């Protein structure tokens, strides 16, 4: 843990940190070949930031949609964010971007179910897994992230009320607002097209992209 022993001087001006947790078990971490940090290492990193640098907004990202994914493993990923006390957690579906090894493997196995590139937005599952279709994974994702769950709502309220720094509070509020907007789009599209197998959330090309 010596690598995490930063001095306060090194954090001068730092206001936000995003840590790639990826998964909470070593088997899948090794399979993803992302990093060699054990779940305990990332948990310790969040603890150091929370205790020594309370003004820094902490974000964690986890990857879901691996081949052997289960509802239980998804719930464990969700509980991890509250366990380590991060300010916000991004759930990112394993996405087979062309040119990557994931894409080549998925293409060879025939498990890519969405070919429309506007859905490759790191919100929408693209591949099926052993147990779930891409559409089923999307439903599980939205239930996990935006479904009505009292314990999760209470945890978010407590987290928000515990934040004293105004900038951190503003960021938290903005992210929650973005989440609500995504949820509304999802619900509206599901109501309009209840039996569609197509992805619900598509990317929108920003106005500045071609500038």
N, C-alpha and C positions, 0 to 999 in steps of 0.2 A: 504493500500500500504506500510505499515511499513516493511513487509517482503522483499520488494524489495530495501530497503535502505542500501545496502551493502557498506562497506568502500572500498577504493581503495586497501588497504592492502590485503583484502580477494581475490582480483583478481590478485595478484602477480603470474606471470607465466601462467595465463590463456590466451589461444590464440584462442579458438573456443568454441561456445556454440550452442547447438541444443535445441530448444524449441518445445515441442509438442503442437502446436496450436489445432490440430485435426479438429475442425469446427469453424465457425464464428457465430454460433447461439446457444443459450442456450438449446433449445429443443433437438437438436441432440447431444450436449455435454452430456446432462443428459442421453440420450438413450445409448450412448457409454460407459457411466460410467467411463470416463477416469480421469477427474479431475473437480474441482469445480470452476476453473478460468474462469471468464467471458472474452469475446473477448477483452474488454477494458483493462483487466489485462495483457494479453499477449502483447497487443499493447504497453502498458506502459513499459513492460520489454524490448521490442525492442528499445523503445525510450531512456531508461536509458543507455542501452549498446551503442547505436549509439552516444549519446551525451557525456557520461562520459568515455567510454572505446572504443574509435574509432579503436584501434588496434585489437579488438576481432572480429573474423569472425562469423557472426550470421546466423544460419540456422533454418528455421521453417519447420515443417512437418504438412501436412493436410491429412485427410482421405476422400476419395471419394468412391462412389459405395454403398451408403446406400440405403435402399429399396425405399425411396421416392425421390431419386436423380432426378434432372432435368437439362437441359442445362443451365438454368438460375442460379441454385445453384452452378454449376461447374464454371461458369464465375465469380460469386461472390467470390468463393474461390480463383480463380486466381487473381482477383483484390486486394484481401487482402494483398498479398505479397508486392505489390507496395505501398499500403496505409501505411503500418507500416514500410517500409524501411528495411526489412531483406535483407541480402546479397544473400541468395539462399533459394529456397523453394522446398521441396520434396513432390510430390503428391503420396500418398500411397493408393492403392485400399484396401478396407476392405477385408481381407483375412481369410477364415475359416480354420485356422490351426487346425489339429486334436487334440482333448483334450481340446479345448476351448469351451466356451458357444456359441460363434458365429457359430462354426462348428456344434454343436448339433442342434442349431436352424435351420441352413441352411439345414442340412440333413433331419430334420423332415419336413420342408416345401418343399423339393425337388427342391431347387433353385441353387444347385451346378452344374455348367456346365463343369467344367474342373477338371478331377481327376488325371491328370499327375502331380506328385509332383514337377517335374522340372520346372513347370510353377508357383509354389508358391514362387515367388521371389520378391514380393512387387512392381513389375512393371506391372504385368499382372492381370487384373480382372478375378476372378474365378467364381463369382456368377452373376446370372441375378438379375435385379431389377424390380420394378413395370413397368417401361417404356422401359428399355434397356436390351438386351442380354449382356452376358459378352463380346462378340466380338464387339458389338456396343459401349460399354463403353470403350473398348481399343482404338477404333477409335477416340472417343471424347477426350480421355486422350492425345493421340499423337497430335491431332489437337490443343489442349489447350497448351500443353507443347512445341511442336516443330513446329507447323504450322507457316506459314509466316504471321506475324501480326506486322504492322509497329509500333504501339504504344508500344508493348511489346519489340520489338527490340531496339527502342529508349530508353526505360526505362533501359534495360540491359546495353546499351552503356554508358548511363549517370552514372549508378551505377559503372561500371568498371572504368570510367575515374575519378570518385570522390574518389576512393580508393588511399590513399597515402602510406599505409604500404605495403612493398614488399611481405611479407609472405601472407597477405590477398589477394593480387593481384594474387599470384601464385596459391593459393587454388581456387580462382574464375575461373582462366583460366583452371585449371585441371578439375573442375566440368563441365564447358562448353564443354570441349573436350570429357568428358565421355558422355555427353548428345548427342553430335553430333554422336558419335560412335553407341549409341543405336538407334538413328534416322536412320542412314544408314542401320543397320541390319534390322530394321523394314521395310524400303522402299524396300530393296532387297528381303526380304521374301514375301512382298505383291506383287511384280512384278512376282516373281517365282510361287507363289501360290495365284492368285487373288481371287479365289472362295472358298478358304479353310475357314472352321469355327474354325480351331484349333488356339490356341494362337500363336502370332508371336514371342514373346520374351521368351526364355527359360533361365534358370540358367545354368551356366557352373561350374562344380566342380573344384575348384582351385587345383593346383598341390600340395599345402602344406596340403591339408585336411587330408590325411591318414598318414602324417608324425608323 
